[in-house]
Amino acid sequence: MLNKLGITVGNDTKAANAFMKVFPNFFEVQYQKPSEYIKEFWEKYKKLPDTNSNLNGKVFEYVLATLCIRENILPVYLSAKVAFVPNVVYDIMFYTSERGPICWSVKTSLRERYKQADLESIALKYVHRKALSYLITLDEKEANGVKNKIVSGDVIGLDNVIVATNPEFDELILELKEFVFSEPPTVKVIESNQIITKEKINNL
């Protein structure tokens, strides 16, 4: 199912298999709020054998992507590249009429990882000035520290750090639903009304 939806690419991976063990059909999962969907999955997932930090991050991305499907926040882009932002692959992205790109940097735990997310956000906003960038995590303790760094100006690219199992995540989803989502426009690298071509010269 994940492969057909484009959440995973190629053969089933360990992360995809782990996801399917917890939610064999995520469309059938009953929940009242988005944070409950995340919490229910993660509590069951933690009981699986053979989980590790590498697996956790990818599985968390799948959980968030499937939640976006359930909440009809579409289209959603995974492992996305943005024109004129070199050497950065964004975890989850959306495109809106009002703000352009909206980015979710997905980290189960933070420590120093927030610095990478901040740099990627700065790079995005250098090209798309109205873009929004959120760090989505499960690490409540570290999230509070990064929130303080945003307020103090030590972190300048991220708009907020959101703990996905807390009510603040529900508020974020409600805020996102206010936007008009669409596919991003095709970028025309150069535009001009005055174009000199070989054809024009040959036709003189």
Secondary structure as GFF3:
##gff-version 3
##sequence-region A 1 204
A	DSSP	alpha_helix	2	5	.	.	.	ID=ss1
A	DSSP	alpha_helix	14	22	.	.	.	ID=ss2
A	DSSP	three_ten_helix	26	28	.	.	.	ID=ss3
A	DSSP	alpha_helix	34	45	.	.	.	ID=ss4
A	DSSP	alpha_helix	53	70	.	.	.	ID=ss5
A	DSSP	beta_strand	77	82	.	.	.	ID=ss6
A	DSSP	beta_strand	85	96	.	.	.	ID=ss7
A	DSSP	beta_strand	100	107	.	.	.	ID=ss8
A	DSSP	alpha_helix	113	127	.	.	.	ID=ss9
A	DSSP	beta_strand	132	137	.	.	.	ID=ss10
A	DSSP	alpha_helix	140	152	.	.	.	ID=ss11
A	DSSP	beta_strand	160	163	.	.	.	ID=ss12
A	DSSP	alpha_helix	167	176	.	.	.	ID=ss13
A	DSSP	alpha_helix	198	202	.	.	.	ID=ss14
###
